[in-house]
Amino acid sequence: MKLKSLILLMLLTALTNCLAMMPQEGLVINGDGRGGGDVVYCRPDLSSSRYAGLYTLDYLLTRESDFDENSDEFFKFTNDSKAAMNIALSIASQLEGISPKASLSLQSFLRLTGNGSWVNNENRGDIFRVWIPTARLRDYKDEDFINDLPANCYGDDGTMNISQMILREDVNSNILYHYNKKLFTELKGSPLQMSYLLIHEWLRDYTVHAAVIRRVTHFLHSSEFFEAPPYKSVTAIKRMGIYFDRDLTSVPAVQLMDFDTGVGCSGECGYLDVRIKVRNVDFHKSVTIYYSQNGGPWSELPASYIRQLSHGYEEWAVETNFGASGHSIEFAVKYSVGGQIYWDNNYYKNYRGVFRYPNE
Protein backbone atom coordinates (compact mmCIF):
# COMPACT_ATOMS: atom_id res chain seq x y z
CA MET A 1 0.00 0.00 0.00
CA LYS A 2 2.83 2.34 0.89
CA LEU A 3 4.51 1.53 -2.45
CA LYS A 4 1.33 2.42 -4.37
CA SER A 5 1.05 5.71 -2.47
CA LEU A 6 4.68 6.51 -3.21
CA ILE A 7 4.24 5.77 -6.92
CA LEU A 8 1.06 7.91 -7.02
CA LEU A 9 2.88 10.77 -5.29
CA MET A 10 5.75 10.53 -7.79
CA LEU A 11 3.30 10.59 -10.72
CA LEU A 12 1.47 13.64 -9.32
CA THR A 13 4.77 15.47 -8.78
CA ALA A 14 5.89 14.72 -12.33
CA LEU A 15 2.53 15.87 -13.73
CA THR A 16 2.71 19.11 -11.72
CA ASN A 17 6.22 19.82 -13.01
CA CYS A 18 5.15 19.16 -16.60
CA LEU A 19 2.19 21.50 -16.28
CA ALA A 20 4.41 24.20 -14.86
CA MET A 21 6.73 23.89 -17.84
CA MET A 22 3.97 24.00 -20.44
CA PRO A 23 3.39 27.30 -22.27
CA GLN A 24 0.53 29.26 -20.74
CA GLU A 25 -2.25 30.62 -22.94
CA GLY A 26 -3.80 34.05 -22.66
CA LEU A 27 -1.20 36.20 -20.91
CA VAL A 28 1.88 36.78 -23.01
CA ILE A 29 4.17 39.70 -22.22
CA ASN A 30 5.60 40.95 -25.50
CA GLY A 31 4.19 37.75 -26.91
CA ASP A 32 4.01 39.19 -30.40
CA GLY A 33 7.52 40.50 -30.28
CA ARG A 34 6.52 43.98 -29.27
CA GLY A 35 8.82 45.53 -26.72
CA GLY A 36 8.52 49.06 -25.51
CA GLY A 37 9.73 52.64 -25.69
CA ASP A 38 13.15 53.47 -24.29
CA VAL A 39 14.36 56.84 -23.00
CA VAL A 40 17.92 58.03 -22.48
CA TYR A 41 19.27 60.57 -20.01
CA CYS A 42 22.12 62.76 -21.27
CA ARG A 43 24.09 64.72 -18.69
CA PRO A 44 24.92 68.36 -19.57
CA ASP A 45 28.22 68.49 -21.46
CA LEU A 46 28.45 70.99 -24.32
CA SER A 47 31.77 69.53 -25.43
CA SER A 48 30.07 66.22 -26.23
CA SER A 49 26.67 67.29 -27.61
CA ARG A 50 23.90 69.85 -27.42
CA TYR A 51 21.61 67.30 -25.77
CA ALA A 52 21.00 67.42 -22.04
CA GLY A 53 18.14 65.83 -20.16
CA LEU A 54 15.66 63.09 -21.11
CA TYR A 55 15.20 61.98 -24.74
CA THR A 56 13.62 59.08 -26.56
CA LEU A 57 16.07 56.58 -28.01
CA ASP A 58 14.46 57.00 -31.45
CA TYR A 59 15.09 60.75 -31.39
CA LEU A 60 18.78 60.49 -30.47
CA LEU A 61 19.49 57.74 -32.98
CA THR A 62 18.07 59.74 -35.89
CA ARG A 63 20.22 62.84 -35.30
CA GLU A 64 22.54 63.94 -38.10
CA SER A 65 24.78 65.85 -35.70
CA ASP A 66 25.49 65.90 -31.98
CA PHE A 67 25.50 69.69 -31.99
CA ASP A 68 22.81 70.85 -34.45
CA GLU A 69 19.17 70.07 -35.13
CA ASN A 70 18.35 67.99 -38.19
CA SER A 71 17.79 70.11 -41.29
CA ASP A 72 14.47 68.35 -41.93
CA GLU A 73 13.07 68.86 -38.42
CA PHE A 74 9.48 70.13 -38.74
CA PHE A 75 8.63 70.58 -35.06
CA LYS A 76 10.72 72.69 -32.72
CA PHE A 77 11.28 72.47 -29.00
CA THR A 78 8.52 73.98 -26.89
CA ASN A 79 7.47 73.88 -23.24
CA ASP A 80 3.74 73.91 -24.02
CA SER A 81 2.30 70.98 -22.04
CA LYS A 82 -0.40 70.42 -24.69
CA ALA A 83 2.02 70.54 -27.59
CA ALA A 84 2.86 66.81 -27.57
CA MET A 85 -0.73 65.83 -28.33
CA ASN A 86 -1.00 68.64 -30.88
CA ILE A 87 2.12 67.39 -32.67
CA ALA A 88 0.79 63.83 -32.81
CA LEU A 89 -2.66 65.05 -33.94
CA SER A 90 -0.98 67.06 -36.69
CA ILE A 91 0.64 63.85 -37.89
CA ALA A 92 -2.74 62.09 -37.78
CA SER A 93 -4.28 64.91 -39.83
CA GLN A 94 -1.50 64.70 -42.43
CA LEU A 95 -2.01 60.93 -42.64
CA GLU A 96 -5.58 61.42 -43.86
CA GLY A 97 -4.29 62.05 -47.38
CA ILE A 98 -2.05 58.98 -47.22
CA SER A 99 -4.08 56.37 -45.36
CA PRO A 100 -7.45 57.29 -43.80
CA LYS A 101 -7.39 54.03 -41.85
CA ALA A 102 -4.01 54.85 -40.34
CA SER A 103 -5.18 58.38 -39.49
CA LEU A 104 -8.25 57.06 -37.64
CA SER A 105 -6.11 54.44 -35.91
CA LEU A 106 -3.67 57.07 -34.62
CA GLN A 107 -6.50 59.35 -33.47
CA SER A 108 -8.09 56.46 -31.58
CA PHE A 109 -4.72 55.57 -30.01
CA LEU A 110 -4.17 59.18 -28.88
CA ARG A 111 -7.66 59.42 -27.35
CA LEU A 112 -6.86 56.45 -25.12
CA THR A 113 -3.32 57.50 -24.18
CA GLY A 114 -2.98 57.54 -20.41
CA ASN A 115 -6.45 56.03 -19.88
CA GLY A 116 -6.03 53.51 -17.09
CA SER A 117 -9.72 52.75 -16.59
CA TRP A 118 -11.05 49.28 -17.34
CA VAL A 119 -14.64 50.55 -17.19
CA ASN A 120 -14.71 53.99 -18.79
CA ASN A 121 -12.54 53.03 -21.73
CA GLU A 122 -13.55 54.15 -25.20
CA ASN A 123 -13.14 51.32 -27.68
CA ARG A 124 -14.20 52.25 -31.19
CA GLY A 125 -12.13 49.55 -32.85
CA ASP A 126 -11.31 45.91 -32.26
CA ILE A 127 -8.42 46.71 -29.92
CA PHE A 128 -8.97 47.53 -26.26
CA ARG A 129 -6.10 49.64 -24.86
CA VAL A 130 -5.38 50.31 -21.20
CA TRP A 131 -2.47 52.30 -19.74
CA ILE A 132 -1.16 51.02 -16.41
CA PRO A 133 1.20 53.25 -14.38
CA THR A 134 4.01 51.64 -12.42
CA ALA A 135 6.89 52.82 -10.26
CA ARG A 136 9.54 51.07 -12.33
CA LEU A 137 9.84 48.65 -15.23
CA ARG A 138 12.22 45.81 -15.86
CA ASP A 139 14.42 46.55 -18.87
CA TYR A 140 13.32 44.58 -21.94
CA LYS A 141 16.27 44.21 -24.33
CA ASP A 142 14.52 45.23 -27.54
CA GLU A 143 16.74 48.07 -28.72
CA ASP A 144 18.79 47.19 -31.80
CA PHE A 145 20.89 49.86 -33.47
CA ILE A 146 24.21 50.43 -35.17
CA ASN A 147 24.80 54.18 -34.88
CA ASP A 148 25.99 55.41 -31.50
CA LEU A 149 24.74 57.92 -28.93
CA PRO A 150 26.55 61.09 -27.82
CA ALA A 151 29.27 60.44 -25.24
CA ASN A 152 27.40 62.36 -22.53
CA CYS A 153 24.50 59.90 -22.78
CA TYR A 154 26.68 57.17 -21.24
CA GLY A 155 27.54 56.65 -17.60
CA ASP A 156 31.03 56.62 -16.13
CA ASP A 157 31.12 52.84 -16.54
CA GLY A 158 30.50 53.09 -20.29
CA THR A 159 26.92 51.83 -20.23
CA MET A 160 24.03 53.78 -21.74
CA ASN A 161 21.89 55.84 -19.40
CA ILE A 162 18.83 54.07 -20.81
CA SER A 163 15.54 53.32 -19.07
CA GLN A 164 12.47 51.38 -20.06
CA MET A 165 9.59 53.85 -20.41
CA ILE A 166 6.84 51.55 -21.70
CA LEU A 167 6.28 47.81 -21.95
CA ARG A 168 3.48 46.70 -24.21
CA GLU A 169 1.62 43.55 -23.20
CA ASP A 170 -0.58 41.83 -25.78
CA VAL A 171 -3.39 39.77 -24.24
CA ASN A 172 -5.65 38.40 -26.95
CA SER A 173 -7.29 41.51 -28.47
CA ASN A 174 -6.27 43.71 -25.53
CA ILE A 175 -3.14 45.85 -25.38
CA LEU A 176 -1.83 46.94 -22.00
CA TYR A 177 0.76 49.71 -21.80
CA HIS A 178 2.75 49.46 -18.57
CA TYR A 179 4.57 52.76 -18.19
CA ASN A 180 7.02 54.33 -15.78
CA LYS A 181 4.87 57.07 -14.28
CA LYS A 182 7.75 59.25 -13.09
CA LEU A 183 9.58 59.22 -16.43
CA PHE A 184 6.33 59.63 -18.35
CA THR A 185 5.49 62.75 -16.35
CA GLU A 186 9.00 64.12 -16.85
CA LEU A 187 8.89 63.55 -20.60
CA LYS A 188 5.64 65.55 -20.85
CA GLY A 189 7.82 68.61 -20.33
CA SER A 190 9.43 67.86 -23.70
CA PRO A 191 6.49 67.65 -26.13
CA LEU A 192 8.58 66.68 -29.15
CA GLN A 193 10.07 63.76 -27.19
CA MET A 194 6.63 62.70 -25.96
CA SER A 195 5.30 62.76 -29.52
CA TYR A 196 8.21 60.55 -30.64
CA LEU A 197 7.31 58.13 -27.85
CA LEU A 198 3.59 58.03 -28.70
CA ILE A 199 4.14 57.56 -32.43
CA HIS A 200 6.68 54.83 -31.67
CA GLU A 201 4.15 52.91 -29.56
CA TRP A 202 1.36 53.33 -32.10
CA LEU A 203 3.55 52.02 -34.93
CA ARG A 204 3.96 48.78 -33.00
CA ASP A 205 0.49 47.93 -34.25
CA TYR A 206 2.05 47.56 -37.71
CA THR A 207 5.49 46.01 -37.20
CA VAL A 208 7.80 44.55 -34.57
CA HIS A 209 10.97 45.84 -36.23
CA ALA A 210 12.56 48.51 -34.01
CA ALA A 211 14.69 49.90 -36.84
CA VAL A 212 11.64 50.29 -39.10
CA ILE A 213 9.67 52.00 -36.33
CA ARG A 214 12.59 54.35 -35.70
CA ARG A 215 12.86 55.37 -39.38
CA VAL A 216 9.13 55.94 -39.82
CA THR A 217 8.78 57.81 -36.51
CA HIS A 218 11.49 60.23 -37.60
CA PHE A 219 9.95 60.62 -41.06
CA LEU A 220 6.50 61.42 -39.65
CA HIS A 221 8.06 64.30 -37.69
CA SER A 222 9.98 65.67 -40.67
CA SER A 223 9.35 68.60 -43.01
CA GLU A 224 9.52 66.18 -45.92
CA PHE A 225 6.46 64.31 -44.66
CA PHE A 226 4.40 67.49 -44.23
CA GLU A 227 5.50 69.16 -47.46
CA ALA A 228 5.73 66.28 -49.95
CA PRO A 229 2.73 65.18 -52.08
CA PRO A 230 0.85 62.31 -50.38
CA TYR A 231 1.76 59.76 -53.06
CA LYS A 232 5.46 60.37 -52.41
CA SER A 233 5.00 59.92 -48.67
CA VAL A 234 3.12 56.65 -49.27
CA THR A 235 6.01 55.34 -51.34
CA ALA A 236 8.61 56.51 -48.83
CA ILE A 237 6.83 54.90 -45.87
CA LYS A 238 6.43 51.61 -47.74
CA ARG A 239 10.11 51.61 -48.62
CA MET A 240 10.89 52.08 -44.94
CA GLY A 241 8.87 48.95 -44.17
CA ILE A 242 5.37 50.06 -43.09
CA TYR A 243 2.23 49.14 -45.05
CA PHE A 244 -0.55 51.05 -43.33
CA ASP A 245 -3.43 49.55 -45.31
CA ARG A 246 -2.26 45.97 -45.05
CA ASP A 247 -4.57 43.60 -43.20
CA LEU A 248 -3.06 43.51 -39.70
CA THR A 249 -4.20 39.92 -39.25
CA SER A 250 -2.01 38.88 -42.18
CA VAL A 251 1.26 38.35 -40.32
CA PRO A 252 4.26 36.77 -42.10
CA ALA A 253 5.11 33.14 -41.36
CA VAL A 254 8.44 34.21 -39.87
CA GLN A 255 9.36 37.55 -38.34
CA LEU A 256 12.29 38.82 -36.32
CA MET A 257 11.03 39.87 -32.89
CA ASP A 258 14.22 41.60 -31.75
CA PHE A 259 17.93 41.06 -31.49
CA ASP A 260 20.78 42.28 -29.33
CA THR A 261 24.54 42.36 -29.86
CA GLY A 262 27.18 43.19 -27.29
CA VAL A 263 30.32 42.06 -25.52
CA GLY A 264 30.46 39.12 -23.12
CA CYS A 265 33.01 36.73 -21.63
CA SER A 266 34.55 39.60 -19.60
CA GLY A 267 35.21 41.53 -22.79
CA GLU A 268 36.73 38.60 -24.66
CA CYS A 269 33.85 37.72 -26.98
CA GLY A 270 30.85 39.20 -28.75
CA TYR A 271 27.38 37.80 -28.16
CA LEU A 272 24.31 37.63 -30.39
CA ASP A 273 20.79 37.14 -29.02
CA VAL A 274 18.08 36.76 -31.68
CA ARG A 275 14.36 36.28 -30.96
CA ILE A 276 12.19 34.94 -33.77
CA LYS A 277 8.44 34.55 -34.19
CA VAL A 278 7.15 31.76 -36.47
CA ARG A 279 3.67 30.57 -37.37
CA ASN A 280 3.19 27.02 -36.06
CA VAL A 281 2.33 25.43 -39.40
CA ASP A 282 3.58 21.95 -38.50
CA PHE A 283 5.38 20.19 -35.66
CA HIS A 284 8.34 19.41 -37.91
CA LYS A 285 10.14 22.65 -38.70
CA SER A 286 13.58 24.20 -38.92
CA VAL A 287 14.41 27.73 -37.78
CA THR A 288 17.91 29.05 -38.44
CA ILE A 289 19.85 32.24 -39.01
CA TYR A 290 22.34 32.77 -41.82
CA TYR A 291 25.11 35.10 -40.76
CA SER A 292 28.37 36.66 -41.86
CA GLN A 293 31.01 38.34 -39.70
CA ASN A 294 33.00 41.29 -41.04
CA GLY A 295 31.67 40.64 -44.55
CA GLY A 296 33.22 37.16 -44.58
CA PRO A 297 31.78 33.77 -45.55
CA TRP A 298 28.22 32.89 -44.58
CA SER A 299 27.40 30.27 -41.95
CA GLU A 300 24.24 28.85 -40.43
CA LEU A 301 23.13 28.63 -36.79
CA PRO A 302 20.07 26.65 -35.61
CA ALA A 303 17.51 28.33 -33.36
CA SER A 304 15.95 26.68 -30.33
CA TYR A 305 12.29 26.56 -29.34
CA ILE A 306 11.47 28.91 -26.44
CA ARG A 307 7.71 29.02 -25.91
CA GLN A 308 4.26 29.12 -27.43
CA LEU A 309 2.86 32.55 -28.23
CA SER A 310 -0.68 33.74 -28.79
CA HIS A 311 -2.66 33.25 -32.02
CA GLY A 312 -0.83 30.10 -33.17
CA TYR A 313 2.75 31.39 -33.10
CA GLU A 314 5.95 30.24 -31.40
CA GLU A 315 9.06 32.00 -30.19
CA TRP A 316 12.49 30.64 -31.17
CA ALA A 317 15.90 32.00 -30.26
CA VAL A 318 19.58 31.95 -31.12
CA GLU A 319 21.98 32.79 -28.30
CA THR A 320 25.68 32.46 -29.09
CA ASN A 321 29.13 33.95 -28.50
CA PHE A 322 31.74 34.85 -31.10
CA GLY A 323 35.46 35.39 -30.82
CA ALA A 324 36.90 38.89 -30.58
CA SER A 325 37.90 38.74 -34.24
CA GLY A 326 34.36 39.57 -35.32
CA HIS A 327 33.45 43.24 -34.96
CA SER A 328 30.26 43.25 -37.07
CA ILE A 329 27.59 40.77 -38.04
CA GLU A 330 24.97 40.57 -40.78
CA PHE A 331 22.21 37.96 -40.76
CA ALA A 332 18.81 36.85 -42.05
CA VAL A 333 16.23 34.41 -40.63
CA LYS A 334 15.21 31.23 -42.45
CA TYR A 335 12.12 29.14 -41.61
CA SER A 336 11.58 25.75 -43.28
CA VAL A 337 8.25 24.00 -42.72
CA GLY A 338 5.80 21.89 -44.72
CA GLY A 339 8.04 21.85 -47.78
CA GLN A 340 8.17 25.68 -47.88
CA ILE A 341 10.98 28.09 -47.03
CA TYR A 342 10.20 31.52 -45.58
CA TRP A 343 12.70 34.32 -45.05
CA ASP A 344 12.88 37.46 -42.96
CA ASN A 345 15.79 39.36 -44.49
CA ASN A 346 14.68 42.87 -43.47
CA TYR A 347 13.21 43.61 -46.90
CA TYR A 348 16.37 42.39 -48.69
CA LYS A 349 18.65 44.52 -46.51
CA ASN A 350 19.43 41.86 -43.84
CA TYR A 351 19.95 42.72 -40.18
CA ARG A 352 23.22 44.17 -38.91
CA GLY A 353 24.84 44.58 -35.53
CA VAL A 354 28.21 45.47 -34.07
CA PHE A 355 30.25 44.26 -31.10
CA ARG A 356 31.88 46.99 -29.04
CA TYR A 357 35.07 45.66 -27.46
CA PRO A 358 36.22 48.02 -24.68
CA ASN A 359 39.98 47.54 -25.12
CA GLU A 360 40.29 47.76 -28.90
BELKAGI-V597318 format. One record per residue. N is the residue number from 1. RES is the residue in one small letter. NEAR is the number of other ideal C-beta (glycine too) atoms within 10 Angstrom. Layout:
[[N	RES	NEAR] [N	RES	NEAR]]
This chain:
[[1	m	5] [2	k	6] [3	l	7] [4	k	8] [5	s	9] [6	l	10] [7	i	10] [8	l	10] [9	l	10] [10	m	10] [11	l	10] [12	l	10] [13	t	10] [14	a	10] [15	l	10] [16	t	10] [17	n	10] [18	c	9] [19	l	9] [20	a	8] [21	m	8] [22	m	10] [23	p	14] [24	q	10] [25	e	10] [26	g	8] [27	l	12] [28	v	20] [29	i	15] [30	n	20] [31	g	23] [32	d	20] [33	g	23] [34	r	23] [35	g	24] [36	g	24] [37	g	29] [38	d	24] [39	v	26] [40	v	24] [41	y	18] [42	c	22] [43	r	16] [44	p	10] [45	d	14] [46	l	10] [47	s	7] [48	s	18] [49	s	19] [50	r	15] [51	y	23] [52	a	16] [53	g	14] [54	l	18] [55	y	25] [56	t	26] [57	l	24] [58	d	27] [59	y	23] [60	l	25] [61	l	20] [62	t	20] [63	r	20] [64	e	10] [65	s	11] [66	d	17] [67	f	12] [68	d	10] [69	e	12] [70	n	15] [71	s	9] [72	d	16] [73	e	17] [74	f	18] [75	f	19] [76	k	9] [77	f	11] [78	t	14] [79	n	8] [80	d	9] [81	s	11] [82	k	10] [83	a	20] [84	a	25] [85	m	18] [86	n	14] [87	i	23] [88	a	25] [89	l	14] [90	s	17] [91	i	24] [92	a	21] [93	s	13] [94	q	17] [95	l	23] [96	e	13] [97	g	13] [98	i	20] [99	s	19] [100	p	12] [101	k	13] [102	a	22] [103	s	18] [104	l	15] [105	s	20] [106	l	24] [107	q	16] [108	s	17] [109	f	21] [110	l	19] [111	r	13] [112	l	21] [113	t	18] [114	g	14] [115	n	14] [116	g	14] [117	s	10] [118	w	10] [119	v	4] [120	n	7] [121	n	13] [122	e	12] [123	n	13] [124	r	10] [125	g	13] [126	d	8] [127	i	16] [128	f	16] [129	r	21] [130	v	18] [131	w	19] [132	i	13] [133	p	14] [134	t	13] [135	a	7] [136	r	11] [137	l	16] [138	r	9] [139	d	14] [140	y	17] [141	k	14] [142	d	22] [143	e	22] [144	d	20] [145	f	17] [146	i	12] [147	n	9] [148	d	14] [149	l	22] [150	p	21] [151	a	14] [152	n	19] [153	c	23] [154	y	18] [155	g	11] [156	d	6] [157	d	5] [158	g	9] [159	t	8] [160	m	16] [161	n	15] [162	i	18] [163	s	18] [164	q	22] [165	m	25] [166	i	23] [167	l	23] [168	r	23] [169	e	19] [170	d	21] [171	v	15] [172	n	13] [173	s	12] [174	n	13] [175	i	21] [176	l	18] [177	y	24] [178	h	19] [179	y	27] [180	n	22] [181	k	13] [182	k	13] [183	l	20] [184	f	20] [185	t	11] [186	e	17] [187	l	24] [188	k	17] [189	g	13] [190	s	22] [191	p	23] [192	l	20] [193	q	22] [194	m	22] [195	s	27] [196	y	30] [197	l	31] [198	l	24] [199	i	25] [200	h	23] [201	e	23] [202	w	22] [203	l	23] [204	r	22] [205	d	17] [206	y	19] [207	t	19] [208	v	20] [209	h	25] [210	a	25] [211	a	20] [212	v	18] [213	i	25] [214	r	23] [215	r	21] [216	v	24] [217	t	25] [218	h	21] [219	f	18] [220	l	27] [221	h	26] [222	s	20] [223	s	13] [224	e	14] [225	f	22] [226	f	16] [227	e	12] [228	a	15] [229	p	10] [230	p	14] [231	y	10] [232	k	13] [233	s	22] [234	v	17] [235	t	12] [236	a	18] [237	i	23] [238	k	14] [239	r	10] [240	m	19] [241	g	17] [242	i	21] [243	y	15] [244	f	21] [245	d	12] [246	r	13] [247	d	7] [248	l	14] [249	t	7] [250	s	7] [251	v	17] [252	p	13] [253	a	18] [254	v	22] [255	q	20] [256	l	24] [257	m	25] [258	d	21] [259	f	23] [260	d	15] [261	t	21] [262	g	13] [263	v	18] [264	g	14] [265	c	12] [266	s	6] [267	g	13] [268	e	12] [269	c	17] [270	g	26] [271	y	15] [272	l	23] [273	d	17] [274	v	25] [275	r	22] [276	i	25] [277	k	25] [278	v	23] [279	r	19] [280	n	14] [281	v	14] [282	d	10] [283	f	6] [284	h	8] [285	k	17] [286	s	12] [287	v	24] [288	t	18] [289	i	24] [290	y	16] [291	y	23] [292	s	17] [293	q	20] [294	n	10] [295	g	7] [296	g	12] [297	p	6] [298	w	11] [299	s	11] [300	e	10] [301	l	14] [302	p	10] [303	a	21] [304	s	9] [305	y	13] [306	i	14] [307	r	14] [308	q	16] [309	l	22] [310	s	16] [311	h	14] [312	g	10] [313	y	20] [314	e	17] [315	e	22] [316	w	24] [317	a	16] [318	v	20] [319	e	14] [320	t	13] [321	n	12] [322	f	18] [323	g	11] [324	a	15] [325	s	11] [326	g	18] [327	h	14] [328	s	16] [329	i	21] [330	e	18] [331	f	26] [332	a	19] [333	v	27] [334	k	19] [335	y	24] [336	s	14] [337	v	19] [338	g	10] [339	g	6] [340	q	10] [341	i	12] [342	y	17] [343	w	14] [344	d	22] [345	n	14] [346	n	18] [347	y	12] [348	y	7] [349	k	11] [350	n	16] [351	y	22] [352	r	17] [353	g	20] [354	v	16] [355	f	22] [356	r	13] [357	y	14] [358	p	7] [359	n	7] [360	e	9]]
